[in-house]
């Protein structure tokens, strides 16, 4: 097998330009907002890793247990030759799929994609040890811009795990699922992990933990703006807010200014005023009902092949087939 490779489609300069555009648009909008992808510098990734180990944060461990229990079944149903994972990070949970697909005897190539070169490099080093016979081809990119670069020449499964689909508003989800359908051939698969609508008394603490780790993670986006765009945010002057929007059926994370303040973003030549109590949205995390996700997939020309849920119906793995 060939040595693992890393393909770069997103340079530091391109990332900075994308951040400039997102910050300029979001900080001048009413209400203000920032996309959640900017949480994830090295510190943000470290904080999110800590979040996944918190007692309140059930999604990661629930998905991991589902994968542990159902990976062999997924491998058999999909007969995957090329596994592409969008937003792979450390590929830790995906090891369960790789084990099962390797045991099934079909898997030939794994293509992890992430915005972080360091995360991918670390994952590839581990994969080289754990799966010495597997072709691994890492791609550094924004997952929304990656699809046209996907390899072909075998039965493909695109994995989009971790509930990340919920970070997209419905219009973005529709566009994203449609773009996946465009690059897959009939009979190829999409495997998604999605959070389900559950009791807000369980759901909200997952995004507002008692130890305050999620609050630090939320404020990290301000540290990113300070570091990359020469802003002068004082993150400690913003309070972390997590609330359940019953109408939209999603969690919103926000940062609330604790006093009037003026912030300068020097690299944008931008001055931004915050009033005391003003909130800026930093993330949504939509939760789904099974009939709703089936409708969204059907609209994108996918049929559901199988759905697995945990015993408490908090999370689902959905295997869909391109029609």
N, C-alpha and C positions, 0 to 999 in steps of 0.2 A: 504494500500500500504506500501511497505517496505521503510525504511528510505533511503535517498540518500547515495550513496557510492562513494568512490574515489579509483580507482585501479592504482597502480604505476608500470609502466613498464620502466620508465626512471629515474634513480637516478642522483643526482648531480655529482657523480663520473663518471657515464656513459656520461653525458653531457659534462663534462670537457674533457674526452678522445675523444669524437667526435669532439670537438672544436680543440683539439691538432692535430688531423689528418687532419681536414679541413685547419687549419692555416698552418701546415707544407707543405701540398701539394700546397695550393694556393699562399703562399708567395714565394715559390721557383719556381713557374711556369713562363713561358713567353708566354703571358703577365700575370701579377699577377691578382688574383681574390680571392674573399671570398664569401661564400654562404650567401644569404640574411637572413636566419633564425637566424643569430647571431646578427642582429639588436636588437632583442627582449628580452633584460633584462627588469627590471622594468622601467628604464628610457626610453628605446626604445619604450616600449608599451605605455608609457605616451605620448611620442612625436608622435607616430603614431595616437593615439587618437586625438591629436591636429590637425594633418594633415587632418583627415577626416572631420573636421569642417571648413577647409579653403575654401574660395570662389572658388579657382581654382580647388580644388579636388572634381570633380563630381562623381567618381565611387561609393563611399559609399552611398551618399544620393540618387543617381539614383537607385542603387540596392534596397535600403530600400523602396523607393516609389514603385518599381515594386513588391516587396514582399507584401507591404501593399495592393496593388491593386489586386494581383493575388494569394495570399496565399490560399484563399478558393477554387479556381479552382485547384490549385496544390494538395490540400488535397483531393478533390473529385477524381481526376484522379489517384492519387497514392494509395489511401486507406491505408495509412501507419500505421502499428502497432508498428514498431521500427524505430525511426529516429536516425541515426548516423550522427554526424557532425564532419568533420575533420577540425582541426584548428579553434575550436569554439571561443576561446578568451572569451569575456564577454557574449557571446550568445545573445547579445542585439537584432540584427536583427532577430535572430531565434525565438524570442518570437512571432513574427508575424506568423510564421509557426506553432508553438506550439499552439497558440490560435486557428488557423484555423483547425488544425488536431484534437484538443480536441473537438471543436465544431462539427466536422464531425463525432465524436464518434468512431474513429478507433484507435487512438494513445494509446499505453500502456506503452511505454518506450522511454526515450530520453537518448542517449549516446553521451555526448560531449567529444571531444578529444582535447588536447592541450599539448604543451611542458611545459606550465607554471602551476605549482601546485597552485600558488596564484590566477591566473586568474580563474582557474576551481573552486577553493574553493569559491571564491566570487560569481561566477555565480551560483553554486549549492545552496548557501545560499539564493540568490534571487529567484531561481526557487522553492525552498521549500515553499516560501511565496506565489508566484504567481500561482503555480500549485501543490497544496497540495495532489492531488490524483494521480499524475504522478510518476511512477518509474523513477528515475534519477540515472544513473551509469556513473560517470566521469572516463576517462582514461587519465593518464599522460603518454605521449609517443611522439615519432616522428611519424607523420602521415604515413610516408613511411614504418614504421615497425609495424603498428597497425592492418592492415587488417585481419591478421590471428586470431586476438583475438576478432573479432566482435561477438556479440551475435547472436543467431539464434532462430528459434521457432516462427516466425511471419513474415509478409510481411515487408521487410526492404526497407528503402530509405536512401542512403548515400548522404548527402549534403556537397558540397564543394564550398563554397561561396566566395565572395570578390575578384574574379578575380585571386585567388591564383594559378590556373592552369597555368597562364601566367608566373609564376616564374620558370617554368621548360622549358628546351630546348626541341625541338621536340622528341629526342630520349628518354628523361626522361618522357615526357608526354605519349608516346606510352607504355612504360613499366608500368607507373603508372595506366593508364586506363585499361591496360590488367590485372594488379593485382587486380583491383576492380572487373573486370568481373569474375575473377577466384573465388572470394568469394561470389558473388551474385548468387542466383538461377534464372533460367529463369522467367521472369515476374516481378522481383524486379527492383527497380529504382535507378537511379543516378540523382541528381539535382545539376546543376552547375551554378554559376554566372561567366560570362566571359565578359571582356571588348572587344568592337568592334573597328575595324580600323576606325578612324575618322580623321578630319583635324588636322595635327600636331600643328597648331597654337593654338588649344584648348588643345590638348593632352600634349604637352611638359610642359606648365605651371603647369599642375596638379602634375608634378614631380619636379618642380623648382619654388616654390612659391615666391612671392615678399617679404614675411616676413622672409624667410630663415629658416622656420621650417624643411622643407625636408632636407636642407643642414645639420642641426644639427642631424637629424635622420640618415643621411648617415654616418656622422662622428662618430656616436655612436658606430659603430662596432669597431672602434679603441679604444674607452674607454673600451669596453668589453674585447678586447685582453689585454689591460693594466691591467685590474682588475683580469681577470681569468688566464692569462698566464704570468703575471709579465713582460709585454712588456713596452717599454718606448716611444711609439708613442707620438708625439705632434699633436693632432688632428687639432688644429688651423692652422697648416702649410699645410693642405690639403684643396683643393678647391673642392666643390661639382659640378659635371658635370651631366647633363641630356640631352640625345640626342635621336633622333628618327632614328632608323636604317630602312631605307625604304625597303631594300632587305629582311631582316628577319621579318619586321613588328613588331618590339618591341622597347620599350623604354629601353635604357641602362643607369643605374646610375653608375657613376665612381667617384673615388677620385683621384685628381691630385696633385702630390707633387709640391709645389711652389718653392722649392729649392732643391739642392742636400742634401741628408741626409742619415744617417745610423741609423737603428733601431735594438735594441736588444730584443729578445724574450727569457727571461731567462729560463722559464720553458721548452723551446724546445732546449735550448743551440744553438740558431739560430741568426745569424746576417744577416740583410737584408738591401741592399742598394737601395735607390731610387734616380734616376736622376731628376733634375728639369724638370717639364713637363711630367714626367712619370705618366701614368694612371693605376689604379687598378679597375677592374670591381667588383661591389658589388651587383648588382641586374640586372636582365632583367625582363621586364613586357610585355610579348607578348600580342598583340591584335589580334582578330580573325575576320574572315569572316564566315558567317553562313554556307556556303557550305564547307568551310575548316574544321570547327569543326564537321560538320556532317560526313565528310570523316574520321576524326580521331576516332570518336566514332564507326563508322561502322567497321573500322579495328580492334577495340577492342571488337567486337561482341555486340554492343549496337545499338538499333534503336531509332531514335528521336520520342518521343510521342508528344511533343509540345515545341514551342519556344515563349517566350514573350520578346518583346523589348520595350524600352521607346519611347516616341514620337519623340525624336531626333536620335534614333538608335545609341546610345552611348554604351549601355550595354544590355546584354541578359541573361535571365534565361532559361536554357535548361533542360527539363525533358526527360531523356533517359531511355529506358527499356532494361534490359538484354535479349538478344535473346535466 
